[in-house]
Amino acid sequence: MTTVFKALDDETRRLILDELAARDGQSLFALCTVLLTRHGVGSTRQAISQHLAVLEDAGLVTTERRGRTKLHHFNSEPLAAITERWPTTGRQQQ
């Protein structure tokens, strides 16, 4: 679970997850393009690739190869594990 929290501790990685949640199965090129046009993130392809590696190590992103293209998919299961650890249902709001 520590790797999930560390992965989520970066704004660019959270934006990548937002974009994959909105449109799953994007290539590195597509992600770089959308990060630049929608969010003004002008990181290099190598930097975005490194962010994707951190997200993949945390289990938040899975990949598949289609020919020469590597597609990235959002995996919400590690986030579900967080809500199982600290459930909020049944608690009184203060």
Biopython code that builds the backbone (N, CA, C, O; Angstrom):
import numpy as np
from Bio.PDB.StructureBuilder import StructureBuilder

atoms = [
    (1, "MET", "N", (0.818, -1.194, 0.000)),
    (1, "MET", "CA", (0.000, 0.000, 0.000)),
    (1, "MET", "C", (0.868, 1.267, 0.000)),
    (1, "MET", "O", (0.448, 2.316, -0.488)),
    (2, "THR", "N", (2.053, 1.158, 0.540)),
    (2, "THR", "CA", (2.955, 2.308, 0.574)),
    (2, "THR", "C", (3.268, 2.803, -0.830)),
    (2, "THR", "O", (3.336, 4.010, -1.063)),
    (3, "THR", "N", (3.459, 1.879, -1.766)),
    (3, "THR", "CA", (3.779, 2.285, -3.140)),
    (3, "THR", "C", (2.614, 3.031, -3.780)),
    (3, "THR", "O", (2.831, 3.906, -4.619)),
    (4, "VAL", "N", (1.393, 2.704, -3.401)),
    (4, "VAL", "CA", (0.221, 3.408, -3.938)),
    (4, "VAL", "C", (0.226, 4.850, -3.456)),
    (4, "VAL", "O", (0.023, 5.771, -4.248)),
    (5, "PHE", "N", (0.454, 5.053, -2.166)),
    (5, "PHE", "CA", (0.485, 6.412, -1.625)),
    (5, "PHE", "C", (1.616, 7.226, -2.235)),
    (5, "PHE", "O", (1.433, 8.404, -2.544)),
    (6, "LYS", "N", (2.780, 6.616, -2.411)),
    (6, "LYS", "CA", (3.907, 7.319, -3.024)),
    (6, "LYS", "C", (3.594, 7.676, -4.477)),
    (6, "LYS", "O", (3.951, 8.756, -4.948)),
    (7, "ALA", "N", (2.930, 6.771, -5.174)),
    (7, "ALA", "CA", (2.569, 7.034, -6.575)),
    (7, "ALA", "C", (1.568, 8.183, -6.673)),
    (7, "ALA", "O", (1.637, 8.986, -7.604)),
    (8, "LEU", "N", (0.653, 8.267, -5.734)),
    (8, "LEU", "CA", (-0.372, 9.310, -5.757)),
    (8, "LEU", "C", (0.136, 10.649, -5.238)),
    (8, "LEU", "O", (-0.583, 11.647, -5.293)),
    (9, "ASP", "N", (1.361, 10.681, -4.739)),
    (9, "ASP", "CA", (1.919, 11.899, -4.152)),
    (9, "ASP", "C", (2.472, 12.871, -5.192)),
    (9, "ASP", "O", (3.134, 13.845, -4.832)),
    (10, "ASP", "N", (2.214, 12.624, -6.461)),
    (10, "ASP", "CA", (2.732, 13.485, -7.521)),
    (10, "ASP", "C", (1.575, 13.959, -8.402)),
    (10, "ASP", "O", (0.766, 13.151, -8.858)),
    (11, "GLU", "N", (1.498, 15.253, -8.636)),
    (11, "GLU", "CA", (0.397, 15.836, -9.416)),
    (11, "GLU", "C", (0.341, 15.275, -10.834)),
    (11, "GLU", "O", (-0.744, 14.990, -11.341)),
    (12, "THR", "N", (1.486, 15.114, -11.477)),
    (12, "THR", "CA", (1.498, 14.593, -12.850)),
    (12, "THR", "C", (0.956, 13.176, -12.889)),
    (12, "THR", "O", (0.202, 12.831, -13.798)),
    (13, "ARG", "N", (1.322, 12.356, -11.926)),
    (13, "ARG", "CA", (0.808, 10.978, -11.899)),
    (13, "ARG", "C", (-0.696, 10.965, -11.646)),
    (13, "ARG", "O", (-1.409, 10.130, -12.201)),
    (14, "ARG", "N", (-1.184, 11.881, -10.815)),
    (14, "ARG", "CA", (-2.637, 11.947, -10.602)),
    (14, "ARG", "C", (-3.348, 12.377, -11.886)),
    (14, "ARG", "O", (-4.428, 11.876, -12.196)),
    (15, "LEU", "N", (-2.741, 13.307, -12.635)),
    (15, "LEU", "CA", (-3.328, 13.716, -13.914)),
    (15, "LEU", "C", (-3.337, 12.562, -14.910)),
    (15, "LEU", "O", (-4.302, 12.394, -15.656)),
    (16, "ILE", "N", (-2.279, 11.775, -14.928)),
    (16, "ILE", "CA", (-2.239, 10.607, -15.807)),
    (16, "ILE", "C", (-3.376, 9.650, -15.460)),
    (16, "ILE", "O", (-4.061, 9.148, -16.351)),
    (17, "LEU", "N", (-3.576, 9.400, -14.174)),
    (17, "LEU", "CA", (-4.675, 8.522, -13.761)),
    (17, "LEU", "C", (-6.029, 9.115, -14.139)),
    (17, "LEU", "O", (-6.922, 8.390, -14.578)),
    (18, "ASP", "N", (-6.188, 10.427, -13.973)),
    (18, "ASP", "CA", (-7.438, 11.085, -14.383)),
    (18, "ASP", "C", (-7.706, 10.855, -15.861)),
    (18, "ASP", "O", (-8.830, 10.539, -16.253)),
    (19, "GLU", "N", (-6.684, 11.012, -16.672)),
    (19, "GLU", "CA", (-6.851, 10.850, -18.118)),
    (19, "GLU", "C", (-7.126, 9.397, -18.491)),
    (19, "GLU", "O", (-7.924, 9.133, -19.391)),
    (20, "LEU", "N", (-6.480, 8.457, -17.815)),
    (20, "LEU", "CA", (-6.758, 7.046, -18.100)),
    (20, "LEU", "C", (-8.140, 6.633, -17.601)),
    (20, "LEU", "O", (-8.783, 5.771, -18.201)),
    (21, "ALA", "N", (-8.596, 7.239, -16.513)),
    (21, "ALA", "CA", (-9.945, 6.950, -16.034)),
    (21, "ALA", "C", (-10.990, 7.493, -17.011)),
    (21, "ALA", "O", (-12.054, 6.899, -17.187)),
    (22, "ALA", "N", (-10.676, 8.626, -17.642)),
    (22, "ALA", "CA", (-11.605, 9.220, -18.618)),
    (22, "ALA", "C", (-11.600, 8.460, -19.941)),
    (22, "ALA", "O", (-12.648, 8.277, -20.559)),
    (23, "ARG", "N", (-10.413, 8.017, -20.375)),
    (23, "ARG", "CA", (-10.303, 7.274, -21.639)),
    (23, "ARG", "C", (-9.200, 6.242, -21.464)),
    (23, "ARG", "O", (-8.013, 6.555, -21.560)),
    (24, "ASP", "N", (-9.605, 5.025, -21.209)),
    (24, "ASP", "CA", (-8.678, 3.939, -20.922)),
    (24, "ASP", "C", (-7.984, 3.454, -22.197)),
    (24, "ASP", "O", (-8.512, 3.606, -23.299)),
    (25, "GLY", "N", (-6.812, 2.877, -22.035)),
    (25, "GLY", "CA", (-6.101, 2.273, -23.152)),
    (25, "GLY", "C", (-5.368, 3.263, -24.031)),
    (25, "GLY", "O", (-5.440, 3.174, -25.257)),
    (26, "GLN", "N", (-4.663, 4.205, -23.425)),
    (26, "GLN", "CA", (-3.942, 5.223, -24.188)),
    (26, "GLN", "C", (-2.465, 4.874, -24.317)),
    (26, "GLN", "O", (-1.880, 4.245, -23.435)),
    (27, "SER", "N", (-1.878, 5.291, -25.427)),
    (27, "SER", "CA", (-0.444, 5.119, -25.652)),
    (27, "SER", "C", (0.316, 6.245, -24.947)),
    (27, "SER", "O", (-0.276, 7.223, -24.492)),
    (28, "LEU", "N", (1.617, 6.085, -24.869)),
    (28, "LEU", "CA", (2.474, 7.123, -24.296)),
    (28, "LEU", "C", (2.320, 8.424, -25.077)),
    (28, "LEU", "O", (2.205, 9.496, -24.484)),
    (29, "PHE", "N", (2.316, 8.332, -26.403)),
    (29, "PHE", "CA", (2.165, 9.528, -27.237)),
    (29, "PHE", "C", (0.839, 10.239, -26.946)),
    (29, "PHE", "O", (0.806, 11.462, -26.808)),
    (30, "ALA", "N", (-0.246, 9.478, -26.854)),
    (30, "ALA", "CA", (-1.565, 10.071, -26.582)),
    (30, "ALA", "C", (-1.581, 10.743, -25.217)),
    (30, "ALA", "O", (-2.126, 11.837, -25.070)),
    (31, "LEU", "N", (-0.987, 10.095, -24.217)),
    (31, "LEU", "CA", (-0.952, 10.676, -22.876)),
    (31, "LEU", "C", (-0.128, 11.957, -22.842)),
    (31, "LEU", "O", (-0.529, 12.937, -22.215)),
    (32, "CYS", "N", (1.024, 11.954, -23.513)),
    (32, "CYS", "CA", (1.851, 13.163, -23.561)),
    (32, "CYS", "C", (1.088, 14.309, -24.211)),
    (32, "CYS", "O", (1.161, 15.452, -23.760)),
    (33, "THR", "N", (0.361, 13.993, -25.268)),
    (33, "THR", "CA", (-0.401, 15.009, -25.994)),
    (33, "THR", "C", (-1.505, 15.592, -25.125)),
    (33, "THR", "O", (-1.657, 16.812, -25.054)),
    (34, "VAL", "N", (-2.269, 14.746, -24.470)),
    (34, "VAL", "CA", (-3.389, 15.234, -23.660)),
    (34, "VAL", "C", (-2.892, 15.972, -22.420)),
    (34, "VAL", "O", (-3.520, 16.938, -21.986)),
    (35, "LEU", "N", (-1.780, 15.534, -21.846)),
    (35, "LEU", "CA", (-1.232, 16.245, -20.684)),
    (35, "LEU", "C", (-0.779, 17.648, -21.071)),
    (35, "LEU", "O", (-0.936, 18.590, -20.294)),
    (36, "LEU", "N", (-0.221, 17.789, -22.259)),
    (36, "LEU", "CA", (0.226, 19.105, -22.717)),
    (36, "LEU", "C", (-0.959, 19.995, -23.082)),
    (36, "LEU", "O", (-1.015, 21.151, -22.663)),
    (37, "THR", "N", (-1.901, 19.470, -23.856)),
    (37, "THR", "CA", (-2.998, 20.308, -24.345)),
    (37, "THR", "C", (-4.030, 20.644, -23.269)),
    (37, "THR", "O", (-4.524, 21.771, -23.229)),
    (38, "ARG", "N", (-4.361, 19.702, -22.407)),
    (38, "ARG", "CA", (-5.390, 19.950, -21.393)),
    (38, "ARG", "C", (-4.847, 20.535, -20.096)),
    (38, "ARG", "O", (-5.525, 21.310, -19.420)),
    (39, "HIS", "N", (-3.619, 20.158, -19.756)),
    (39, "HIS", "CA", (-3.109, 20.511, -18.425)),
    (39, "HIS", "C", (-1.828, 21.348, -18.455)),
    (39, "HIS", "O", (-1.349, 21.783, -17.408)),
    (40, "GLY", "N", (-1.281, 21.572, -19.630)),
    (40, "GLY", "CA", (-0.069, 22.364, -19.742)),
    (40, "GLY", "C", (1.174, 21.686, -19.196)),
    (40, "GLY", "O", (2.162, 22.355, -18.893)),
    (41, "VAL", "N", (1.137, 20.364, -19.067)),
    (41, "VAL", "CA", (2.281, 19.601, -18.572)),
    (41, "VAL", "C", (3.186, 19.314, -19.766)),
    (41, "VAL", "O", (2.861, 18.482, -20.613)),
    (42, "GLY", "N", (4.316, 20.001, -19.830)),
    (42, "GLY", "CA", (5.231, 19.861, -20.945)),
    (42, "GLY", "C", (6.397, 18.942, -20.655)),
    (42, "GLY", "O", (7.507, 19.188, -21.126)),
    (43, "SER", "N", (6.171, 17.897, -19.895)),
    (43, "SER", "CA", (7.233, 16.944, -19.578)),
    (43, "SER", "C", (7.631, 16.154, -20.820)),
    (43, "SER", "O", (6.837, 15.995, -21.747)),
    (44, "THR", "N", (8.851, 15.667, -20.829)),
    (44, "THR", "CA", (9.316, 14.860, -21.945)),
    (44, "THR", "C", (8.630, 13.500, -21.937)),
    (44, "THR", "O", (8.054, 13.086, -20.931)),
    (45, "ARG", "N", (8.702, 12.814, -23.070)),
    (45, "ARG", "CA", (8.157, 11.455, -23.151)),
    (45, "ARG", "C", (8.844, 10.559, -22.135)),
    (45, "ARG", "O", (8.202, 9.705, -21.522)),
    (46, "GLN", "N", (10.146, 10.747, -21.952)),
    (46, "GLN", "CA", (10.878, 9.929, -20.989)),
    (46, "GLN", "C", (10.361, 10.166, -19.568)),
    (46, "GLN", "O", (10.214, 9.217, -18.799)),
    (47, "ALA", "N", (10.086, 11.414, -19.218)),
    (47, "ALA", "CA", (9.574, 11.729, -17.877)),
    (47, "ALA", "C", (8.195, 11.106, -17.668)),
    (47, "ALA", "O", (7.925, 10.541, -16.608)),
    (48, "ILE", "N", (7.326, 11.206, -18.665)),
    (48, "ILE", "CA", (5.989, 10.611, -18.550)),
    (48, "ILE", "C", (6.107, 9.096, -18.468)),
    (48, "ILE", "O", (5.368, 8.453, -17.722)),
    (49, "SER", "N", (7.025, 8.526, -19.226)),
    (49, "SER", "CA", (7.265, 7.087, -19.177)),
    (49, "SER", "C", (7.708, 6.649, -17.783)),
    (49, "SER", "O", (7.305, 5.587, -17.307)),
    (50, "GLN", "N", (8.528, 7.455, -17.136)),
    (50, "GLN", "CA", (8.964, 7.144, -15.775)),
    (50, "GLN", "C", (7.803, 7.242, -14.792)),
    (50, "GLN", "O", (7.693, 6.423, -13.879)),
    (51, "HIS", "N", (6.939, 8.236, -14.972)),
    (51, "HIS", "CA", (5.742, 8.339, -14.128)),
    (51, "HIS", "C", (4.857, 7.108, -14.319)),
    (51, "HIS", "O", (4.325, 6.568, -13.350)),
    (52, "LEU", "N", (4.700, 6.667, -15.563)),
    (52, "LEU", "CA", (3.894, 5.477, -15.835)),
    (52, "LEU", "C", (4.501, 4.241, -15.181)),
    (52, "LEU", "O", (3.767, 3.373, -14.709)),
    (53, "ALA", "N", (5.830, 4.149, -15.145)),
    (53, "ALA", "CA", (6.496, 3.018, -14.499)),
    (53, "ALA", "C", (6.203, 3.000, -12.998)),
    (53, "ALA", "O", (5.988, 1.935, -12.418)),
    (54, "VAL", "N", (6.195, 4.173, -12.374)),
    (54, "VAL", "CA", (5.871, 4.252, -10.937)),
    (54, "VAL", "C", (4.426, 3.805, -10.705)),
    (54, "VAL", "O", (4.142, 3.060, -9.767)),
    (55, "LEU", "N", (3.521, 4.265, -11.564)),
    (55, "LEU", "CA", (2.114, 3.877, -11.436)),
    (55, "LEU", "C", (1.928, 2.378, -11.678)),
    (55, "LEU", "O", (1.110, 1.731, -11.022)),
    (56, "GLU", "N", (2.683, 1.843, -12.612)),
    (56, "GLU", "CA", (2.609, 0.403, -12.891)),
    (56, "GLU", "C", (3.158, -0.404, -11.716)),
    (56, "GLU", "O", (2.582, -1.427, -11.348)),
    (57, "ASP", "N", (4.261, 0.045, -11.125)),
    (57, "ASP", "CA", (4.828, -0.639, -9.956)),
    (57, "ASP", "C", (3.857, -0.639, -8.780)),
    (57, "ASP", "O", (3.844, -1.573, -7.979)),
    (58, "ALA", "N", (3.048, 0.407, -8.680)),
    (58, "ALA", "CA", (2.053, 0.500, -7.609)),
    (58, "ALA", "C", (0.785, -0.279, -7.934)),
    (58, "ALA", "O", (-0.105, -0.398, -7.092)),
    (59, "GLY", "N", (0.698, -0.808, -9.150)),
    (59, "GLY", "CA", (-0.483, -1.571, -9.546)),
    (59, "GLY", "C", (-1.637, -0.717, -10.036)),
    (59, "GLY", "O", (-2.722, -1.234, -10.300)),
    (60, "LEU", "N", (-1.417, 0.590, -10.162)),
    (60, "LEU", "CA", (-2.488, 1.498, -10.587)),
    (60, "LEU", "C", (-2.643, 1.550, -12.105)),
    (60, "LEU", "O", (-3.672, 2.000, -12.610)),
    (61, "VAL", "N", (-1.636, 1.097, -12.826)),
    (61, "VAL", "CA", (-1.674, 1.063, -14.283)),
    (61, "VAL", "C", (-1.209, -0.313, -14.741)),
    (61, "VAL", "O", (-0.221, -0.850, -14.242)),
    (62, "THR", "N", (-1.938, -0.869, -15.696)),
    (62, "THR", "CA", (-1.525, -2.098, -16.360)),
    (62, "THR", "C", (-1.278, -1.769, -17.824)),
    (62, "THR", "O", (-1.770, -0.763, -18.334)),
    (63, "THR", "N", (-0.520, -2.618, -18.491)),
    (63, "THR", "CA", (-0.201, -2.352, -19.890)),
    (63, "THR", "C", (-0.476, -3.575, -20.746)),
    (63, "THR", "O", (-0.524, -4.706, -20.260)),
    (64, "GLU", "N", (-0.654, -3.317, -22.029)),
    (64, "GLU", "CA", (-0.770, -4.387, -23.012)),
    (64, "GLU", "C", (-0.112, -3.910, -24.296)),
    (64, "GLU", "O", (-0.127, -2.720, -24.613)),
    (65, "ARG", "N", (0.456, -4.837, -25.018)),
    (65, "ARG", "CA", (1.095, -4.530, -26.298)),
    (65, "ARG", "C", (0.126, -4.837, -27.429)),
    (65, "ARG", "O", (-0.524, -5.882, -27.456)),
    (66, "ARG", "N", (0.049, -3.889, -28.364)),
    (66, "ARG", "CA", (-0.679, -4.098, -29.620)),
    (66, "ARG", "C", (0.286, -3.732, -30.726)),
    (66, "ARG", "O", (0.430, -2.563, -31.084)),
    (67, "GLY", "N", (0.934, -4.731, -31.256)),
    (67, "GLY", "CA", (1.974, -4.463, -32.237)),
    (67, "GLY", "C", (3.137, -3.753, -31.570)),
    (67, "GLY", "O", (3.693, -4.242, -30.587)),
    (68, "ARG", "N", (3.495, -2.616, -32.100)),
    (68, "ARG", "CA", (4.592, -1.833, -31.530)),
    (68, "ARG", "C", (4.123, -0.851, -30.473)),
    (68, "ARG", "O", (4.935, -0.176, -29.841)),
    (69, "THR", "N", (2.815, -0.769, -30.280)),
    (69, "THR", "CA", (2.240, 0.207, -29.354)),
    (69, "THR", "C", (1.960, -0.440, -27.995)),
    (69, "THR", "O", (1.433, -1.549, -27.915)),
    (70, "LYS", "N", (2.319, 0.268, -26.951)),
    (70, "LYS", "CA", (2.034, -0.157, -25.585)),
    (70, "LYS", "C", (0.882, 0.693, -25.063)),
    (70, "LYS", "O", (0.990, 1.917, -24.986)),
    (71, "LEU", "N", (-0.212, 0.044, -24.708)),
    (71, "LEU", "CA", (-1.387, 0.752, -24.202)),
    (71, "LEU", "C", (-1.438, 0.655, -22.683)),
    (71, "LEU", "O", (-1.108, -0.375, -22.096)),
    (72, "HIS", "N", (-1.856, 1.746, -22.066)),
    (72, "HIS", "CA", (-1.900, 1.849, -20.607)),
    (72, "HIS", "C", (-3.353, 1.883, -20.139)),
    (72, "HIS", "O", (-4.194, 2.572, -20.717)),
    (73, "HIS", "N", (-3.627, 1.123, -19.079)),
    (73, "HIS", "CA", (-4.986, 1.006, -18.548)),
    (73, "HIS", "C", (-4.986, 1.324, -17.055)),
    (73, "HIS", "O", (-4.071, 0.946, -16.324)),
    (74, "PHE", "N", (-6.022, 2.021, -16.622)),
    (74, "PHE", "CA", (-6.195, 2.358, -15.210)),
    (74, "PHE", "C", (-6.715, 1.133, -14.465)),
    (74, "PHE", "O", (-7.648, 0.471, -14.919)),
    (75, "ASN", "N", (-6.107, 0.837, -13.317)),
    (75, "ASN", "CA", (-6.539, -0.265, -12.458)),
    (75, "ASN", "C", (-6.908, 0.312, -11.095)),
    (75, "ASN", "O", (-6.039, 0.792, -10.368)),
    (76, "SER", "N", (-8.181, 0.267, -10.751)),
    (76, "SER", "CA", (-8.649, 0.881, -9.501)),
    (76, "SER", "C", (-8.566, -0.048, -8.287)),
    (76, "SER", "O", (-8.875, 0.373, -7.172)),
    (77, "GLU", "N", (-8.157, -1.295, -8.482)),
    (77, "GLU", "CA", (-8.130, -2.240, -7.363)),
    (77, "GLU", "C", (-7.273, -1.782, -6.185)),
    (77, "GLU", "O", (-7.704, -1.950, -5.044)),
    (78, "PRO", "N", (-6.082, -1.211, -6.395)),
    (78, "PRO", "CA", (-5.307, -0.737, -5.235)),
    (78, "PRO", "C", (-6.030, 0.367, -4.461)),
    (78, "PRO", "O", (-5.866, 0.474, -3.245)),
    (79, "LEU", "N", (-6.818, 1.179, -5.142)),
    (79, "LEU", "CA", (-7.584, 2.220, -4.447)),
    (79, "LEU", "C", (-8.715, 1.603, -3.635)),
    (79, "LEU", "O", (-9.051, 2.094, -2.558)),
    (80, "ALA", "N", (-9.297, 0.538, -4.146)),
    (80, "ALA", "CA", (-10.351, -0.158, -3.403)),
    (80, "ALA", "C", (-9.789, -0.756, -2.118)),
    (80, "ALA", "O", (-10.478, -0.799, -1.098)),
    (81, "ALA", "N", (-8.543, -1.216, -2.165)),
    (81, "ALA", "CA", (-7.917, -1.773, -0.964)),
    (81, "ALA", "C", (-7.794, -0.720, 0.130)),
    (81, "ALA", "O", (-7.883, -1.038, 1.316)),
    (82, "ILE", "N", (-7.591, 0.522, -0.261)),
    (82, "ILE", "CA", (-7.500, 1.610, 0.717)),
    (82, "ILE", "C", (-8.841, 1.800, 1.409)),
    (82, "ILE", "O", (-8.891, 1.941, 2.630)),
    (83, "THR", "N", (-9.922, 1.805, 0.646)),
    (83, "THR", "CA", (-11.242, 1.996, 1.253)),
    (83, "THR", "C", (-11.665, 0.802, 2.095)),
    (83, "THR", "O", (-12.468, 0.951, 3.016)),
    (84, "GLU", "N", (-11.136, -0.382, 1.792)),
    (84, "GLU", "CA", (-11.422, -1.545, 2.631)),
    (84, "GLU", "C", (-10.690, -1.442, 3.964)),
    (84, "GLU", "O", (-11.189, -1.885, 4.999)),
    (85, "ARG", "N", (-9.500, -0.850, 3.921)),
    (85, "ARG", "CA", (-8.725, -0.714, 5.152)),
    (85, "ARG", "C", (-9.343, 0.319, 6.082)),
    (85, "ARG", "O", (-9.386, 0.119, 7.296)),
    (86, "TRP", "N", (-9.818, 1.416, 5.518)),
    (86, "TRP", "CA", (-10.426, 2.483, 6.309)),
    (86, "TRP", "C", (-11.842, 2.760, 5.811)),
    (86, "TRP", "O", (-12.077, 3.766, 5.142)),
    (87, "PRO", "N", (-12.777, 1.881, 6.131)),
    (87, "PRO", "CA", (-14.153, 2.097, 5.651)),
    (87, "PRO", "C", (-14.759, 3.338, 6.293)),
    (87, "PRO", "O", (-14.478, 3.651, 7.449)),
    (88, "THR", "N", (-15.589, 4.036, 5.535)),
    (88, "THR", "CA", (-16.210, 5.259, 6.041)),
    (88, "THR", "C", (-17.700, 5.079, 6.294)),
    (88, "THR", "O", (-18.320, 5.965, 6.881)),
    (89, "THR", "N", (-18.291, 3.982, 5.880)),
    (89, "THR", "CA", (-19.717, 3.783, 6.100)),
    (89, "THR", "C", (-19.982, 3.485, 7.565)),
    (89, "THR", "O", (-19.203, 2.790, 8.219)),
    (90, "GLY", "N", (-21.068, 4.007, 8.068)),
    (90, "GLY", "CA", (-21.444, 3.759, 9.454)),
    (90, "GLY", "C", (-20.811, 4.699, 10.452)),
    (90, "GLY", "O", (-21.122, 4.633, 11.641)),
    (91, "ARG", "N", (-19.928, 5.577, 9.997)),
    (91, "ARG", "CA", (-19.297, 6.538, 10.902)),
    (91, "ARG", "C", (-20.144, 7.797, 10.964)),
    (91, "ARG", "O", (-20.789, 8.194, 9.994)),
    (92, "GLN", "N", (-20.118, 8.405, 12.129)),
    (92, "GLN", "CA", (-20.816, 9.665, 12.296)),
    (92, "GLN", "C", (-19.896, 10.811, 11.906)),
    (92, "GLN", "O", (-18.724, 10.832, 12.280)),
    (93, "GLN", "N", (-20.427, 11.750, 11.163)),
    (93, "GLN", "CA", (-19.663, 12.942, 10.771)),
    (93, "GLN", "C", (-19.638, 13.901, 11.949)),
    (93, "GLN", "O", (-20.642, 14.056, 12.644)),
    (94, "GLN", "N", (-18.518, 14.536, 12.176)),
    (94, "GLN", "CA", (-18.452, 15.507, 13.280)),
    (94, "GLN", "C", (-18.333, 16.891, 12.748)),
    (94, "GLN", "O", (-18.265, 17.846, 13.521)),
]
sb = StructureBuilder()
sb.init_structure("model")
sb.init_model(0)
sb.init_chain("A")
sb.init_seg("    ")
for serial, (resi, resn, name, xyz) in enumerate(atoms, 1):
    if name == "N":
        sb.init_residue(resn, " ", resi, " ")
    sb.init_atom(name, np.array(xyz, "f"), 0.0, 1.0, " ", f" {name:<3s}", serial, name[0])
structure = sb.get_structure()
